[in-house]
Structures are given as C-alpha cells and as structure tokens.
C-alpha cells in the first residue's frame, strides 16, 4: 500500500487511454456482430484448416473465419462479404480448383446486421447486469463499501482489455465476449479472497490504521494470488499456441484479463477501500438485542449458591 498512489495514477491513465481508444478507433467487431455469409462445406477427407485459409486468401477473399463444424470433414466458412445465392457456389468452385478432395456445398446462409446490432445491445446489457449483481451481492455479503471496491476493479479490467482490442484491432466476437465475462468472474473471485482476509484482520487485529491492516492482508494472500494466476496463465498459453485459430482470441483475452485482474485485486480494490474510508468500526458485528438484555439480567442477579454463602 506504500505504492498505492503511484498505481492509482497508473490505473487512471490506463482507463482513460483505453476509453479514448475505444471511442476513437472503435472495436473490430466480428461476424457475430456485423453479419455476413456462412458457408458450410463437407469434405470426403478431413482437410487442414490452414490449407483452406490459404486457398481463400489466394482467391482474394478477406475477413473470413474457417473452423470445423460438428466433425473433421465439415468446414464452416464465415465472411463479412455481402451474401447472395451464388457466393457459396463461387467459394465451392474456388476450393475445388485448388484441392484434390471432393467437396460438397451443404448450406449457404446470409445473416443480416440487424441481428448483430441486437447482439451488441444484449451483450452490453448483460455485462452491466453482471456488474450490478456483483455490487448487490458483495454489499450484502460484506459491506457496501466493499461492494463498490469490488465492482470498480471489474469495470477497470473490462475497459483496459477492450482498450487493447481497440488498439490492435483484434477481432471482437462472441468468444471474446465469453472471455470477458470469465475475466469478470476470475477477477471477482480473486478480489473476494483478499476482501475476506481484510475483513477478518479488521476484526482480529488490534490496529486502528486501515492501511496497515489492508497491507498485511494482501501480504498474507499474495502467494495464493500469484500461484493461481501463474497456473491459469500456463493453461491459457497452451490453449493459445496449441488450440488453433478458432480460440486464439478467447485465450489471449483471458490471459490479458488474468494479468490485469490480478493487478486490480491487489492495487485497485484495496486502494478503493482506503479511498472510501473503511475503518475497523465498519466491521464490528452489532450485538443482538435479546442477547444483550439476557446478559444484563444475568449480571444484575447473582447465582443462588452465592446468596447462600
């Protein structure tokens, strides 16, 4: 916590820069949001997806996604090119000219941008609803100041991740949206562990300095936080390098989210608690009226054996 003011400035700068990038450059929405053409092909032998991508590139197609669909012999091609009745046939012809395997056109469909616009609104509302539910839950489970200090880091993480997507113009599709929701869950879990230790130490330690109590709580949980983050990153790196192009964006989003979420759990959440003025008095459990009354009566009336003496 001795460096909390420095990292507060870093966080504010990162969030502001990310917000500007999102507003100026915008996100590079994928086919799930913009609409486009979906072409399903069936091969007699399972093809290499990289070979299919090379064929499409050589034929002059751009902004496409190639992935298996259901089985290794079924290939789904999605692209942002405006669809018509002949697009699927043209793609089939281009692939047949450059491959020895027999290929059959299974279906060719066009998805309009209206569906993508509705999806943008629903996904945005879904993320806001998730943050609101987190605020309510943590506020009821801990204390309202803890709820605010838990939600702000989640918004901090999402904005920074979106800022990187705007900066590098990585494709933002449904897999990235799913990864963002997973980032919220991961970061929240990490933050709750630290918050719970802070609450325990506020009640256990006889220290009136909130900064010292929070600092000790973070030190007690730092090993768990780092170990969890490192093991998660190892899995995500394996997914990124070995999982194929279809889940690359999912893996990189989660990897960035884990790093940013770990940082925010340590510096942003705890920093917010100090900013909100949390004290040891906020953690005191109020005594029950009935229990207090019974204790008072017991103190007033001495036991019978004492009266006999």
N, C-alpha and C positions, 0 to 999 in steps of 0.2 A: 504493500500500500504506500510505501515511500515514493514510488514512481507513478502513483495514480494520476497526478495532474498532467504528467508528460503523456501518458497513454490516453487520457481524456482528450487532449488536443489531437493526438493521432487518430482516434476514433471519429471525432467530429470532422476532421479533414477528409478521412476516407468516405464517410457517409455523404458529405457534401459533394465531393468529386464524383462519387457513384451516381448520385441523384442528377447531377448535371449531365453525365454521360448518357444516362437513361433518357433524359429529356431531349438532348441534342441528337445523339446518334440513334437512339431507339434500339429495340431488341430485334434480332433477326429471327422472326417467327418462322417455324417450320410448317410443313404441310398440314399438320393437325389444326393449325390456327388460320392459315391463309387459304386453305382449299387447294385443289389440284386434281390430278388424274391418278387413279390407282389401277394398275395393270397386273393381273395375276397370270403367270406362265407356269406350265408344267413340263418338266424335262423327263426324258426316259432314263437318264443317269444323273445323279446328283452333281450339279455344276459347282465350280469355285466362284464364290460371290465376287471376288476381286476381278476375275475374268469377265463377269457380266458387267461390272462397273467400267472396266476398260473398253468394252465394246460400246457401251452407251456414250462414253466420252469421245471415242473415235468417230461416232456417228453424229456428234455435235449436240448431244443433249446436256443440259445443265440443271442444277438444283434438283437432284434426284436422290432417292433413298432406296437401297437394294437390301432385302433381307429375306430369309426363309420364312415360309408361312405354312405351319402345320407339319410339314415334312421336309426332308432334304431335297426332294425333287420339285417341290413347289416354291416358286420365287415370286415375291411381291415387289413390284417396282412402283414407287410413288414419286411424282414430279409436279412442279408448280406450273408446268406448261398447260395452257388452256386446252381442255379436253374436247374432242369431237368423236364421231363414230369411227374415224379412220386412224386415230392416234395409236390405239392398241395394235392394229394391223401393221402400222408402219414400224413400231418397235419390234414386233414379231419378225417382220421381214429383215430388219437390220441385224437382229440377233442370228437369224437362220443363215445369213450370208457369211457370218464370221464364226460359226461354230459347227462342229460335226455332229452334235447330238440332235435328236429330233425334239422339237419344241412345239407345244400346243398352247394356243391362247384360251385360257379358262374364262376370264372376265376382264372387262374394261369399264371403269366407272369414273364419273366426274363428281367431285364434292365441291359445292359452291362455297364462297367466302362467308356467306351468312351463318353457316354452321360454325365456322372459325370465330366469327365475332361473338356469337353466343358463348362459345367455349372460353374466350378471353374473359368475358364478364363473369362467368360461373367460377372460373379458376381464381380470379381476383377476389371474389366474394368468399370463396372457400378459404383462402389464406387469411383474410380478415376475420372470418368467423373462428378459425383455429386460434388466432391470437387472442380474441375476445374470451373464448372459453378458457384458455390458459390463465388469463388475468383473473377471471372469476374463481377458478379452482384454487390457484395459489393464494389468492386473497382470503378464501375461506379456510384453506388448509393451514396457512401460516399466519400472515397478517397483511393488510392491504399494501403497506409499503413494500413488502416482499413481492407481492403480485406485480406492482409497477416495475420493480427492479428485475423481475424475471421476463416480462414482456418486451421491454425496451431492448435488451440484448438480442432477442429473437428478430425484431424488426431490423436491428443493426446488421445481423448476419445476412438476412434476405436481401437487403439493399446492396450490401457490398458484393454478394455473389452476382446479383443482377447487373451491377455496375461492371464487373469483369466480362460478363456476357455481352454487354453493350460495347465495351472497349474493343474486344477481339472479334465481335460479330459472330460468335458461335451460335449455332442453330438452337433456338429455344422451342422445344416440342413437349409432348406430354411426358416423356421420360424425364426431362429436366424438371418439369413441374412436380412430378412424383418425388424426385430427388430433393427438391426444395422443401416439400412437406416432411421428408425424412430428416432433413437438416434441422427443421424446427423441433422435431421430436428428440433428436440426438442432443442438440444444444440445451433443450429444456431439461432433459434427464441429467446432464452434467451440472447444470445450474442448480437443480433441486438438491443434488447431493451436497454441494457447497452450502446452500442456504440452510439445509437441515443441520449441518455441523455448526454454522454460525448461530442458529437458534439455540442449540444445545449449549454452546460455550457462553452465550449471553446469560443463560440460567445457571451454569455451573461455575464459571469463573467469577471471582470477586474483583472484577476490574471495571471501572467506570469509563474507560476510554474505548469507544466503539471501534476506532481504527485499529487499536492493538488487538482487540478480540477478533475482528474480522481477519486481520493479518495472520493470527495464529490458526484460525480455522482453515484458511487457504493452505497454509503450510502443512496442516495435518492431512489434507485431502489431495495435495499436489501429486503425490506418487500415483494414486489411483487415477487421477485425471490424465496424466501423461501416458501411463501404461495403456489405458483404454483407447486413447487417441492413436497411439502408435500401432497397436494391434489392428484397429479399424482401418488405418491407412494402408497397412500391408495387404489386407484383403482387397481394398479398393484399387491399389496399384496392380494387383493380379488381374482384377476384372478389366482394368483399362488396357493393359498390354496383351491379355490373352482372351478377353471376352468378345472381341470383334467390334466392328464399327457401329453396330446397332445399339450397343450400350456404352459407347465411349463417353458420350455427353452425360449420361447418368452417373458414370463412375467419377468423371472429373468434377461434376457439380458436388457430389457428396464429399470428395476429397477436399475441395476448397472449403466446403461447409464445415467439415470436421476441424480444420485448422482455425478458421475464423470463429467457430463456435467454442473451441477450447479457449481461445484468447478472450472472447467476450465473457465466458463464465468466470474467468479469473479477474479480469480488469473492469469490464463494463458493469456487470451485475453488482459486484461488491462496491464499485465506485458509486453506483446509483444509490445503494443503501446509505452510504455516508452522506451523499448529497441530499437525500430525503430526510436526514436527521434521525435515523433509527437509533434507539437507545436501549439500555437494559430494561428500562421500565416498560417498553413495548412488549417484552417477552414474559412479563410476570403474569402468572395464571391467577385470575381473581378467585378468592375463596367462595365456596358455596354458602349461601345464607343459612341454610339449615345446619350445616356442619359447624359454622361459626357460632350459632346460637347454642347448639348442644355443648360445644367446648366451654362456652361462657358459664352454662349452668353447672357443668362438672367442676369448674374452678370455684364456684361460689359455695357448693355443698360439699363438705369433707366426707370421706367414707365413714361407714358405721363403726368399723374397728377402731378408728382414731377417736371417735366420740367416747367409746367405752374406756379407752386409756385415760 
